[in-house]
Protein backbone atom coordinates (compact mmCIF):
# COMPACT_ATOMS: atom_id res chain seq x y z
CA UNK A 1 0.00 0.00 0.00
CA UNK A 2 2.83 2.41 0.86
CA UNK A 3 4.50 1.73 -2.46
CA UNK A 4 1.31 2.69 -4.29
CA UNK A 5 1.22 6.03 -2.44
CA UNK A 6 4.88 6.67 -3.28
CA UNK A 7 4.19 5.86 -6.91
CA UNK A 8 1.22 8.25 -7.01
CA UNK A 9 3.30 11.00 -5.36
CA UNK A 10 6.17 10.45 -7.83
CA UNK A 11 3.75 10.47 -10.77
CA UNK A 12 2.11 13.70 -9.56
CA UNK A 13 5.52 15.32 -9.02
CA UNK A 14 6.64 14.31 -12.53
CA UNK A 15 3.43 15.73 -14.01
CA UNK A 16 3.91 19.04 -12.17
CA UNK A 17 7.51 19.23 -13.36
CA UNK A 18 6.60 18.47 -16.99
CA UNK A 19 3.93 21.21 -16.92
CA UNK A 20 6.39 23.74 -15.50
CA UNK A 21 4.29 24.06 -12.36
CA UNK A 22 5.98 25.82 -9.47
CA UNK A 23 4.84 26.28 -5.89
CA UNK A 24 4.58 29.88 -4.74
CA UNK A 25 4.38 30.58 -1.00
CA UNK A 26 3.96 33.77 0.94
CA UNK A 27 3.24 34.83 4.48
CA UNK A 28 0.06 36.81 5.15
CA UNK A 29 -1.15 38.81 8.12
CA UNK A 30 -4.62 38.26 9.59
CA UNK A 31 -6.17 41.14 7.62
CA UNK A 32 -4.91 39.73 4.32
CA UNK A 33 -6.17 36.25 5.18
CA UNK A 34 -9.56 37.71 6.12
CA UNK A 35 -9.76 39.66 2.84
CA UNK A 36 -8.92 36.51 0.87
CA UNK A 37 -11.51 34.50 2.80
CA UNK A 38 -14.18 37.12 2.03
CA UNK A 39 -13.24 37.21 -1.65
CA UNK A 40 -13.49 33.42 -1.76
CA UNK A 41 -16.90 33.49 -0.06
CA UNK A 42 -18.21 36.16 -2.44
CA UNK A 43 -17.04 34.19 -5.47
CA UNK A 44 -17.93 30.72 -4.16
CA UNK A 45 -14.34 29.49 -4.46
CA UNK A 46 -13.09 26.92 -1.97
CA UNK A 47 -9.38 26.75 -2.79
CA UNK A 48 -7.01 29.60 -1.98
CA UNK A 49 -4.72 28.69 -4.86
CA UNK A 50 -7.56 28.95 -7.35
CA UNK A 51 -8.67 32.32 -5.96
CA UNK A 52 -5.15 33.76 -6.08
CA UNK A 53 -4.54 32.39 -9.59
CA UNK A 54 -7.76 33.94 -10.87
CA UNK A 55 -6.95 37.29 -9.25
CA UNK A 56 -3.49 37.33 -10.83
CA UNK A 57 -4.84 36.53 -14.30
CA UNK A 58 -7.69 39.06 -14.07
CA UNK A 59 -5.32 41.74 -12.78
CA UNK A 60 -2.88 40.98 -15.59
CA UNK A 61 -5.75 41.21 -18.08
CA UNK A 62 -6.29 44.84 -17.06
CA UNK A 63 -2.91 45.72 -18.57
CA UNK A 64 -0.42 48.20 -17.10
CA UNK A 65 -2.87 51.11 -17.02
CA UNK A 66 -5.50 49.21 -15.09
CA UNK A 67 -3.30 46.99 -12.93
CA UNK A 68 -0.64 49.42 -11.71
CA UNK A 69 -2.99 51.64 -9.66
CA UNK A 70 -4.23 48.51 -7.86
CA UNK A 71 -0.67 47.46 -7.04
CA UNK A 72 0.30 50.67 -5.24
CA UNK A 73 0.74 49.95 -1.54
CA UNK A 74 -1.45 52.03 0.77
CA UNK A 75 0.40 54.85 2.49
CA UNK A 76 -0.31 55.69 6.10
CA UNK A 77 -0.12 59.26 7.30
CA UNK A 78 1.13 59.88 10.82
CA UNK A 79 0.01 63.05 12.56
CA UNK A 80 2.05 64.07 15.60
CA UNK A 81 -0.30 64.67 18.54
CA UNK A 82 -0.36 68.18 19.97
CA UNK A 83 1.03 67.14 23.38
CA UNK A 84 4.00 65.39 21.74
CA UNK A 85 4.59 68.39 19.50
CA UNK A 86 4.66 70.70 22.56
CA UNK A 87 7.16 68.46 24.35
CA UNK A 88 9.41 68.31 21.28
CA UNK A 89 9.31 72.11 20.94
CA UNK A 90 10.19 72.54 24.63
CA UNK A 91 13.11 70.11 24.30
CA UNK A 92 14.30 71.90 21.14
CA UNK A 93 14.11 75.31 22.86
CA UNK A 94 16.02 74.02 25.90
CA UNK A 95 18.72 72.55 23.68
CA UNK A 96 19.00 75.83 21.75
CA UNK A 97 19.41 77.76 25.02
CA UNK A 98 22.01 75.26 26.27
CA UNK A 99 24.03 75.51 23.06
CA UNK A 100 23.95 79.33 23.13
CA UNK A 101 24.98 79.31 26.80
CA UNK A 102 27.96 77.02 26.02
CA UNK A 103 29.20 79.37 23.30
N, CA, C and O atoms as a Tinker XYZ file with bonds, in Angstrom:
   412  protein
     1  N      0.817000   -1.188000    0.000000    73     2
     2  CA     0.000000    0.000000    0.000000    64     1     3
     3  C      0.858000    1.249000    0.000000    63     2     4     5
     4  O      0.552000    2.211000   -0.704000    81     3
     5  N      1.951000    1.248000    0.796000    73     3     6
     6  CA     2.827000    2.407000    0.865000    64     5     7
     7  C      3.514000    2.656000   -0.473000    63     6     8     9
     8  O      3.736000    3.803000   -0.859000    81     7
     9  N      3.847000    1.590000   -1.169000    73     7    10
    10  CA     4.504000    1.735000   -2.465000    64     9    11
    11  C      3.569000    2.419000   -3.457000    63    10    12    13
    12  O      4.001000    3.238000   -4.269000    81    11
    13  N      2.286000    2.077000   -3.383000    73    11    14
    14  CA     1.308000    2.686000   -4.290000    64    13    15
    15  C      1.232000    4.196000   -4.041000    63    14    16    17
    16  O      1.156000    4.979000   -4.988000    81    15
    17  N      1.252000    4.604000   -2.766000    73    15    18
    18  CA     1.219000    6.032000   -2.438000    64    17    19
    19  C      2.469000    6.731000   -2.948000    63    18    20    21
    20  O      2.390000    7.837000   -3.483000    81    19
    21  N      3.624000    6.090000   -2.785000    73    19    22
    22  CA     4.881000    6.669000   -3.276000    64    21    23
    23  C      4.837000    6.810000   -4.789000    63    22    24    25
    24  O      5.292000    7.812000   -5.340000    81    23
    25  N      4.290000    5.810000   -5.454000    73    23    26
    26  CA     4.192000    5.860000   -6.914000    64    25    27
    27  C      3.287000    6.999000   -7.358000    63    26    28    29
    28  O      3.605000    7.722000   -8.302000    81    27
    29  N      2.139000    7.156000   -6.661000    73    27    30
    30  CA     1.221000    8.250000   -7.007000    64    29    31
    31  C      1.884000    9.601000   -6.780000    63    30    32    33
    32  O      1.748000   10.509000   -7.600000    81    31
    33  N      2.606000    9.738000   -5.658000    73    31    34
    34  CA     3.303000   10.996000   -5.364000    64    33    35
    35  C      4.361000   11.294000   -6.416000    63    34    36    37
    36  O      4.488000   12.433000   -6.866000    81    35
    37  N      5.127000   10.268000   -6.813000    73    35    38
    38  CA     6.168000   10.451000   -7.826000    64    37    39
    39  C      5.554000   10.819000   -9.172000    63    38    40    41
    40  O      6.082000   11.665000   -9.893000    81    39
    41  N      4.437000   10.180000   -9.503000    73    39    42
    42  CA     3.753000   10.471000  -10.773000    64    41    43
    43  C      3.229000   11.911000  -10.777000    63    42    44    45
    44  O      3.368000   12.624000  -11.771000    81    43
    45  N      2.627000   12.332000   -9.663000    73    43    46
    46  CA     2.109000   13.700000   -9.562000    64    45    47
    47  C      3.247000   14.718000   -9.644000    63    46    48    49
    48  O      3.110000   15.755000  -10.293000    81    47
    49  N      4.368000   14.421000   -8.986000    73    47    50
    50  CA     5.524000   15.320000   -9.021000    64    49    51
    51  C      6.080000   15.430000  -10.436000    63    50    52    53
    52  O      6.444000   16.518000  -10.880000    81    51
    53  N      6.145000   14.295000  -11.147000    73    51    54
    54  CA     6.636000   14.307000  -12.526000    64    53    55
    55  C      5.705000   15.117000  -13.430000    63    54    56    57
    56  O      6.163000   15.842000  -14.313000    81    55
    57  N      4.407000   14.990000  -13.206000    73    55    58
    58  CA     3.432000   15.726000  -14.007000    64    57    59
    59  C      3.576000   17.232000  -13.765000    63    58    60    61
    60  O      3.553000   18.024000  -14.707000    81    59
    61  N      3.724000   17.615000  -12.498000    73    59    62
    62  CA     3.906000   19.042000  -12.173000    64    61    63
    63  C      5.175000   19.581000  -12.831000    63    62    64    65
    64  O      5.182000   20.682000  -13.381000    81    63
    65  N      6.229000   18.802000  -12.768000    73    63    66
    66  CA     7.508000   19.226000  -13.355000    64    65    67
    67  C      7.388000   19.372000  -14.870000    63    66    68    69
    68  O      7.893000   20.338000  -15.441000    81    67
    69  N      6.722000   18.416000  -15.522000    73    67    70
    70  CA     6.598000   18.471000  -16.986000    64    69    71
    71  C      5.741000   19.653000  -17.435000    63    70    72    73
    72  O      5.934000   20.175000  -18.533000    81    71
    73  N      4.791000   20.080000  -16.588000    73    71    74
    74  CA     3.931000   21.213000  -16.920000    64    73    75
    75  C      4.589000   22.549000  -16.583000    63    74    76    77
    76  O      4.064000   23.604000  -16.938000    81    75
    77  N      5.727000   22.512000  -15.904000    73    75    78
    78  CA     6.394000   23.743000  -15.498000    64    77    79
    79  C      5.737000   24.378000  -14.278000    63    78    80    81
    80  O      5.899000   25.570000  -14.016000    81    79
    81  N      4.995000   23.564000  -13.542000    73    79    82
    82  CA     4.289000   24.060000  -12.363000    64    81    83
    83  C      5.295000   24.331000  -11.250000    63    82    84    85
    84  O      6.237000   23.568000  -11.037000    81    83
    85  N      5.070000   25.430000  -10.555000    73    83    86
    86  CA     5.975000   25.823000   -9.473000    64    85    87
    87  C      5.150000   26.282000   -8.279000    63    86    88    89
    88  O      4.163000   27.001000   -8.439000    81    87
    89  N      5.550000   25.872000   -7.096000    73    87    90
    90  CA     4.840000   26.279000   -5.890000    64    89    91
    91  C      5.278000   27.684000   -5.491000    63    90    92    93
    92  O      6.470000   27.988000   -5.453000    81    91
    93  N      4.307000   28.525000   -5.199000    73    91    94
    94  CA     4.585000   29.881000   -4.736000    64    93    95
    95  C      4.003000   29.996000   -3.334000    63    94    96    97
    96  O      2.824000   29.712000   -3.119000    81    95
    97  N      4.827000   30.412000   -2.388000    73    95    98
    98  CA     4.377000   30.576000   -1.001000    64    97    99
    99  C      4.597000   32.008000   -0.557000    63    98   100   101
   100  O      5.523000   32.679000   -1.012000    81    99
   101  N      3.737000   32.465000    0.335000    73    99   102
   102  CA     3.957000   33.771000    0.937000    64   101   103
   103  C      3.289000   33.801000    2.306000    63   102   104   105
   104  O      2.349000   33.054000    2.576000    81   103
   105  N      3.790000   34.667000    3.145000    73   103   106
   106  CA     3.240000   34.831000    4.484000    64   105   107
   107  C      2.213000   35.951000    4.432000    63   106   108   109
   108  O      2.415000   36.946000    3.735000    81   107
   109  N      1.117000   35.800000    5.161000    73   107   110
   110  CA     0.060000   36.805000    5.145000    64   109   111
   111  C     -0.396000   37.106000    6.571000    63   110   112   113
   112  O     -0.520000   36.209000    7.404000    81   111
   113  N     -0.641000   38.377000    6.828000    73   111   114
   114  CA    -1.155000   38.811000    8.123000    64   113   115
   115  C     -2.655000   38.486000    8.190000    63   114   116   117
   116  O     -3.271000   38.127000    7.187000    81   115
   117  N     -3.215000   38.618000    9.371000    73   115   118
   118  CA    -4.622000   38.262000    9.590000    64   117   119
   119  C     -5.563000   39.046000    8.674000    63   118   120   121
   120  O     -6.525000   38.480000    8.155000    81   119
   121  N     -5.303000   40.330000    8.471000    73   119   122
   122  CA    -6.168000   41.143000    7.619000    64   121   123
   123  C     -6.170000   40.663000    6.177000    63   122   124   125
   124  O     -7.207000   40.681000    5.514000    81   123
   125  N     -5.019000   40.237000    5.692000    73   123   126
   126  CA    -4.911000   39.726000    4.322000    64   125   127
   127  C     -5.631000   38.391000    4.209000    63   126   128   129
   128  O     -6.326000   38.141000    3.225000    81   127
   129  N     -5.471000   37.543000    5.200000    73   127   130
   130  CA    -6.166000   36.251000    5.182000    64   129   131
   131  C     -7.676000   36.455000    5.222000    63   130   132   133
   132  O     -8.422000   35.744000    4.548000    81   131
   133  N     -8.126000   37.430000    6.018000    73   131   134
   134  CA    -9.559000   37.713000    6.116000    64   133   135
   135  C    -10.094000   38.236000    4.782000    63   134   136   137
   136  O    -11.174000   37.838000    4.346000    81   135
   137  N     -9.343000   39.123000    4.139000    73   135   138
   138  CA    -9.765000   39.656000    2.842000    64   137   139
   139  C     -9.861000   38.534000    1.808000    63   138   140   141
   140  O    -10.812000   38.484000    1.027000    81   139
   141  N     -8.881000   37.641000    1.804000    73   139   142
   142  CA    -8.917000   36.514000    0.866000    64   141   143
   143  C    -10.109000   35.606000    1.156000    63   142   144   145
   144  O    -10.778000   35.145000    0.231000    81   143
   145  N    -10.374000   35.350000    2.426000    73   143   146
   146  CA   -11.515000   34.502000    2.800000    64   145   147
   147  C    -12.833000   35.120000    2.329000    63   146   148   149
   148  O    -13.716000   34.415000    1.841000    81   147
   149  N    -12.959000   36.449000    2.478000    73   147   150
   150  CA   -14.181000   37.124000    2.029000    64   149   151
   151  C    -14.310000   37.064000    0.510000    63   150   152   153
   152  O    -15.394000   36.810000   -0.013000    81   151
   153  N    -13.211000   37.295000   -0.193000    73   151   154
   154  CA   -13.243000   37.208000   -1.654000    64   153   155
   155  C    -13.666000   35.805000   -2.096000    63   154   156   157
   156  O    -14.443000   35.649000   -3.038000    81   155
   157  N    -13.149000   34.801000   -1.413000    73   155   158
   158  CA   -13.491000   33.422000   -1.761000    64   157   159
   159  C    -14.959000   33.139000   -1.483000    63   158   160   161
   160  O    -15.613000   32.440000   -2.258000    81   159
   161  N    -15.484000   33.674000   -0.387000    73   159   162
   162  CA   -16.898000   33.495000   -0.057000    64   161   163
   163  C    -17.777000   34.164000   -1.103000    63   162   164   165
   164  O    -18.744000   33.575000   -1.584000    81   163
   165  N    -17.429000   35.411000   -1.452000    73   163   166
   166  CA   -18.210000   36.157000   -2.441000    64   165   167
   167  C    -18.262000   35.427000   -3.780000    63   166   168   169
   168  O    -19.289000   35.421000   -4.458000    81   167
   169  N    -17.135000   34.810000   -4.152000    73   167   170
   170  CA   -17.044000   34.186000   -5.474000    64   169   171
   171  C    -17.426000   32.705000   -5.451000    63   170   172   173
   172  O    -17.573000   32.089000   -6.506000    81   171
   173  N    -17.587000   32.133000   -4.261000    73   171   174
   174  CA   -17.930000   30.723000   -4.158000    64   173   175
   175  C    -16.753000   29.787000   -4.367000    63   174   176   177
   176  O    -16.941000   28.592000   -4.594000    81   175
   177  N    -15.539000   30.321000   -4.294000    73   175   178
   178  CA   -14.344000   29.492000   -4.459000    64   177   179
   179  C    -13.983000   28.842000   -3.126000    63   178   180   181
   180  O    -14.181000   29.432000   -2.064000    81   179
   181  N    -13.457000   27.633000   -3.190000    73   179   182
   182  CA   -13.094000   26.919000   -1.974000    64   181   183
   183  C    -11.593000   26.764000   -1.799000    63   182   184   185
   184  O    -11.127000   26.506000   -0.690000    81   183
   185  N    -10.826000   26.917000   -2.873000    73   183   186
   186  CA    -9.376000   26.745000   -2.788000    64   185   187
   187  C     -8.665000   28.089000   -2.910000    63   186   188   189
   188  O     -8.927000   28.867000   -3.827000    81   187
   189  N     -7.759000   28.345000   -1.967000    73   187   190
   190  CA    -7.012000   29.602000   -1.980000    64   189   191
   191  C     -6.180000   29.740000   -3.245000    63   190   192   193
   192  O     -6.104000   30.820000   -3.831000    81   191
   193  N     -5.558000   28.645000   -3.664000    73   191   194
   194  CA    -4.716000   28.690000   -4.861000    64   193   195
   195  C     -5.507000   29.108000   -6.086000    63   194   196   197
   196  O     -5.026000   29.887000   -6.909000    81   195
   197  N     -6.712000   28.592000   -6.204000    73   195   198
   198  CA    -7.562000   28.946000   -7.349000    64   197   199
   199  C     -7.938000   30.419000   -7.295000    63   198   200   201
   200  O     -7.909000   31.103000   -8.318000    81   199
   201  N     -8.292000   30.915000   -6.108000    73   199   202
   202  CA    -8.668000   32.323000   -5.956000    64   201   203
   203  C     -7.499000   33.237000   -6.314000    63   202   204   205
   204  O     -7.678000   34.219000   -7.035000    81   203
   205  N     -6.320000   32.925000   -5.822000    73   203   206
   206  CA    -5.148000   33.759000   -6.081000    64   205   207
   207  C     -4.774000   33.705000   -7.561000    63   206   208   209
   208  O     -4.422000   34.728000   -8.149000    81   207
   209  N     -4.848000   32.523000   -8.162000    73   207   210
   210  CA    -4.541000   32.390000   -9.587000    64   209   211
   211  C     -5.493000   33.233000  -10.432000    63   210   212   213
   212  O     -5.067000   33.941000  -11.344000    81   211
   213  N     -6.780000   33.149000  -10.118000    73   211   214
   214  CA    -7.760000   33.941000  -10.867000    64   213   215
   215  C     -7.521000   35.436000  -10.706000    63   214   216   217
   216  O     -7.616000   36.191000  -11.674000    81   215
   217  N     -7.208000   35.868000   -9.473000    73   215   218
   218  CA    -6.947000   37.292000   -9.246000    64   217   219
   219  C     -5.741000   37.760000  -10.052000    63   218   220   221
   220  O     -5.770000   38.837000  -10.649000    81   219
   221  N     -4.690000   36.960000  -10.071000    73   219   222
   222  CA    -3.487000   37.333000  -10.827000    64   221   223
   223  C     -3.812000   37.468000  -12.313000    63   222   224   225
   224  O     -3.413000   38.442000  -12.950000    81   223
   225  N     -4.535000   36.495000  -12.866000    73   223   226
   226  CA    -4.842000   36.533000  -14.299000    64   225   227
   227  C     -5.792000   37.683000  -14.654000    63   226   228   229
   228  O     -5.628000   38.327000  -15.691000    81   227
   229  N     -6.777000   37.940000  -13.798000    73   227   230
   230  CA    -7.690000   39.064000  -14.067000    64   229   231
   231  C     -6.974000   40.405000  -13.945000    63   230   232   233
   232  O     -7.217000   41.323000  -14.728000    81   231
   233  N     -6.100000   40.507000  -12.965000    73   231   234
   234  CA    -5.325000   41.743000  -12.785000    64   233   235
   235  C     -4.401000   41.950000  -13.979000    63   234   236   237
   236  O     -4.276000   43.067000  -14.483000    81   235
   237  N     -3.763000   40.891000  -14.428000    73   235   238
   238  CA    -2.877000   40.982000  -15.587000    64   237   239
   239  C     -3.672000   41.373000  -16.833000    63   238   240   241
   240  O     -3.175000   42.110000  -17.684000    81   239
   241  N     -4.898000   40.882000  -16.934000    73   239   242
   242  CA    -5.746000   41.211000  -18.079000    64   241   243
   243  C     -6.106000   42.688000  -18.160000    63   242   244   245
   244  O     -6.474000   43.177000  -19.228000    81   243
   245  N     -6.005000   43.402000  -17.048000    73   243   246
   246  CA    -6.288000   44.842000  -17.062000    64   245   247
   247  C     -5.193000   45.633000  -17.765000    63   246   248   249
   248  O     -5.406000   46.785000  -18.143000    81   247
   249  N     -4.032000   45.029000  -17.942000    73   247   250
   250  CA    -2.908000   45.722000  -18.565000    64   249   251
   251  C     -2.257000   46.683000  -17.582000    63   250   252   253
   252  O     -2.734000   46.850000  -16.460000    81   251
   253  N     -1.154000   47.322000  -18.012000    73   251   254
   254  CA    -0.425000   48.203000  -17.101000    64   253   255
   255  C     -1.271000   49.361000  -16.570000    63   254   256   257
   256  O     -1.193000   49.704000  -15.391000    81   255
   257  N     -2.072000   49.955000  -17.443000    73   255   258
   258  CA    -2.865000   51.113000  -17.019000    64   257   259
   259  C     -3.902000   50.770000  -15.967000    63   258   260   261
   260  O     -4.164000   51.573000  -15.071000    81   259
   261  N     -4.486000   49.604000  -16.060000    73   259   262
   262  CA    -5.500000   49.209000  -15.089000    64   261   263
   263  C     -4.935000   48.528000  -13.866000    63   262   264   265
   264  O     -5.473000   48.676000  -12.769000    81   263
   265  N     -3.846000   47.776000  -14.041000    73   263   266
   266  CA    -3.297000   46.992000  -12.932000    64   265   267
   267  C     -2.416000   47.815000  -11.997000    63   266   268   269
   268  O     -2.469000   47.632000  -10.781000    81   267
   269  N     -1.612000   48.714000  -12.546000    73   267   270
   270  CA    -0.642000   49.421000  -11.711000    64   269   271
   271  C     -1.281000   50.222000  -10.573000    63   270   272   273
   272  O     -0.754000   50.194000   -9.461000    81   271
   273  N     -2.392000   50.934000  -10.798000    73   271   274
   274  CA    -2.993000   51.640000   -9.656000    64   273   275
   275  C     -3.434000   50.695000   -8.536000    63   274   276   277
   276  O     -3.440000   51.083000   -7.368000    81   275
   277  N     -3.800000   49.476000   -8.878000    73   275   278
   278  CA    -4.229000   48.512000   -7.864000    64   277   279
   279  C     -3.052000   47.882000   -7.126000    63   278   280   281
   280  O     -3.237000   47.257000   -6.082000    81   279
   281  N     -1.855000   48.043000   -7.658000    73   279   282
   282  CA    -0.667000   47.456000   -7.039000    64   281   283
   283  C      0.131000   48.460000   -6.215000    63   282   284   285
   284  O      1.207000   48.134000   -5.714000    81   283
   285  N     -0.387000   49.675000   -6.070000    73   283   286
   286  CA     0.300000   50.665000   -5.241000    64   285   287
   287  C     -0.022000   50.380000   -3.781000    63   286   288   289
   288  O     -1.191000   50.292000   -3.405000    81   287
   289  N      1.015000   50.236000   -2.956000    73   287   290
   290  CA     0.742000   49.947000   -1.542000    64   289   291
   291  C      0.095000   51.153000   -0.866000    63   290   292   293
   292  O      0.421000   52.294000   -1.193000    81   291
   293  N     -0.821000   50.909000    0.076000    73   291   294
   294  CA    -1.452000   52.034000    0.773000    64   293   295
   295  C     -0.435000   52.751000    1.645000    63   294   296   297
   296  O      0.405000   52.116000    2.282000    81   295
   297  N     -0.511000   54.042000    1.670000    73   295   298
   298  CA     0.397000   54.850000    2.492000    64   297   299
   299  C     -0.349000   55.351000    3.714000    63   298   300   301
   300  O     -1.486000   55.812000    3.621000    81   299
   301  N      0.302000   55.255000    4.851000    73   299   302
   302  CA    -0.310000   55.690000    6.097000    64   301   303
   303  C      0.280000   57.030000    6.489000    63   302   304   305
   304  O      1.493000   57.228000    6.434000    81   303
   305  N     -0.577000   57.936000    6.879000    73   303   306
   306  CA    -0.116000   59.257000    7.303000    64   305   307
   307  C     -0.087000   59.283000    8.822000    63   306   308   309
   308  O     -1.037000   58.861000    9.482000    81   307
   309  N      1.017000   59.785000    9.370000    73   307   310
   310  CA     1.131000   59.883000   10.817000    64   309   311
   311  C      1.079000   61.350000   11.203000    63   310   312   313
   312  O      1.868000   62.158000   10.714000    81   311
   313  N      0.155000   61.684000   12.071000    73   311   314
   314  CA     0.013000   63.051000   12.556000    64   313   315
   315  C      0.525000   63.075000   13.988000    63   314   316   317
   316  O      0.066000   62.310000   14.836000    81   315
   317  N      1.480000   63.961000   14.250000    73   315   318
   318  CA     2.048000   64.073000   15.599000    64   317   319
   319  C      1.015000   64.728000   16.504000    63   318   320   321
   320  O      0.526000   65.815000   16.197000    81   319
   321  N      0.678000   64.083000   17.615000    73   319   322
   322  CA    -0.300000   64.667000   18.544000    64   321   323
   323  C      0.212000   65.985000   19.124000    63   322   324   325
   324  O      1.418000   66.206000   19.234000    81   323
   325  N     -0.720000   66.845000   19.488000    73   323   326
   326  CA    -0.363000   68.178000   19.973000    64   325   327
   327  C      0.517000   68.121000   21.221000    63   326   328   329
   328  O      1.461000   68.903000   21.339000    81   327
   329  N      0.228000   67.212000   22.152000    73   327   330
   330  CA     1.031000   67.142000   23.382000    64   329   331
   331  C      2.470000   66.714000   23.077000    63   330   332   333
   332  O      3.404000   67.205000   23.711000    81   331
   333  N      2.657000   65.818000   22.129000    73   331   334
   334  CA     4.005000   65.392000   21.742000    64   333   335
   335  C      4.717000   66.539000   21.046000    63   334   336   337
   336  O      5.902000   66.768000   21.285000    81   335
   337  N      4.018000   67.251000   20.199000    73   335   338
   338  CA     4.594000   68.393000   19.500000    64   337   339
   339  C      5.079000   69.450000   20.493000    63   338   340   341
   340  O      6.161000   70.012000   20.329000    81   339
   341  N      4.268000   69.718000   21.532000    73   339   342
   342  CA     4.656000   70.699000   22.561000    64   341   343
   343  C      5.925000   70.255000   23.275000    63   342   344   345
   344  O      6.832000   71.058000   23.496000    81   343
   345  N      5.989000   68.965000   23.637000    73   343   346
   346  CA     7.160000   68.456000   24.349000    64   345   347
   347  C      8.403000   68.522000   23.469000    63   346   348   349
   348  O      9.485000   68.851000   23.957000    81   347
   349  N      8.267000   68.218000   22.193000    73   347   350
   350  CA     9.410000   68.314000   21.278000    64   349   351
   351  C      9.878000   69.761000   21.146000    63   350   352   353
   352  O     11.081000   70.022000   21.128000    81   351
   353  N      8.942000   70.702000   21.054000    73   351   354
   354  CA     9.312000   72.111000   20.937000    64   353   355
   355  C     10.028000   72.571000   22.199000    63   354   356   357
   356  O     11.030000   73.281000   22.115000    81   355
   357  N      9.526000   72.174000   23.372000    73   355   358
   358  CA    10.190000   72.537000   24.632000    64   357   359
   359  C     11.611000   71.977000   24.679000    63   358   360   361
   360  O     12.543000   72.685000   25.062000    81   359
   361  N     11.782000   70.722000   24.295000    73   359   362
   362  CA    13.109000   70.106000   24.295000    64   361   363
   363  C     14.025000   70.828000   23.311000    63   362   364   365
   364  O     15.195000   71.060000   23.614000    81   363
   365  N     13.509000   71.183000   22.139000    73   363   366
   366  CA    14.301000   71.900000   21.139000    64   365   367
   367  C     14.730000   73.262000   21.677000    63   366   368   369
   368  O     15.885000   73.659000   21.524000    81   367
   369  N     13.790000   73.983000   22.311000    73   367   370
   370  CA    14.106000   75.312000   22.864000    64   369   371
   371  C     15.151000   75.209000   23.970000    63   370   372   373
   372  O     16.067000   76.029000   24.040000    81   371
   373  N     15.017000   74.207000   24.832000    73   371   374
   374  CA    16.016000   74.021000   25.903000    64   373   375
   375  C     17.401000   73.726000   25.327000    63   374   376   377
   376  O     18.408000   74.253000   25.802000    81   375
   377  N     17.438000   72.884000   24.304000    73   375   378
   378  CA    18.720000   72.546000   23.680000    64   377   379
   379  C     19.333000   73.781000   23.019000    63   378   380   381
   380  O     20.545000   73.986000   23.086000    81   379
   381  N     18.500000   74.600000   22.385000    73   379   382
   382  CA    19.004000   75.825000   21.754000    64   381   383
   383  C     19.590000   76.744000   22.811000    63   382   384   385
   384  O     20.664000   77.307000   22.598000    81   383
   385  N     18.916000   76.914000   23.949000    73   383   386
   386  CA    19.411000   77.762000   25.024000    64   385   387
   387  C     20.718000   77.220000   25.582000    63   386   388   389
   388  O     21.638000   77.987000   25.865000    81   387
   389  N     20.808000   75.866000   25.748000    73   387   390
   390  CA    22.012000   75.257000   26.270000    64   389   391
   391  C     23.192000   75.496000   25.330000    63   390   392   393
   392  O     24.291000   75.828000   25.774000    81   391
   393  N     22.958000   75.326000   24.033000    73   391   394
   394  CA    24.028000   75.512000   23.056000    64   393   395
   395  C     24.504000   76.957000   23.059000    63   394   396   397
   396  O     25.708000   77.211000   23.019000    81   395
   397  N     23.578000   77.902000   23.105000    73   395   398
   398  CA    23.952000   79.327000   23.130000    64   397   399
   399  C     24.722000   79.669000   24.400000    63   398   400   401
   400  O     25.656000   80.470000   24.374000    81   399
   401  N     24.319000   79.049000   25.518000    73   399   402
   402  CA    24.983000   79.307000   26.800000    64   401   403
   403  C     26.413000   78.773000   26.772000    63   402   404   405
   404  O     27.314000   79.386000   27.344000    81   403
   405  N     26.627000   77.620000   26.102000    73   403   406
   406  CA    27.960000   77.022000   26.024000    64   405   407
   407  C     28.900000   77.848000   25.150000    63   406   408   409
   408  O     30.115000   77.820000   25.341000    81   407
   409  N     28.341000   78.573000   24.204000    73   407   410
   410  CA    29.195000   79.367000   23.296000    64   409   411
   411  C     29.641000   80.571000   24.024000    63   410   412
   412  O     30.370000   81.393000   23.469000    81   411
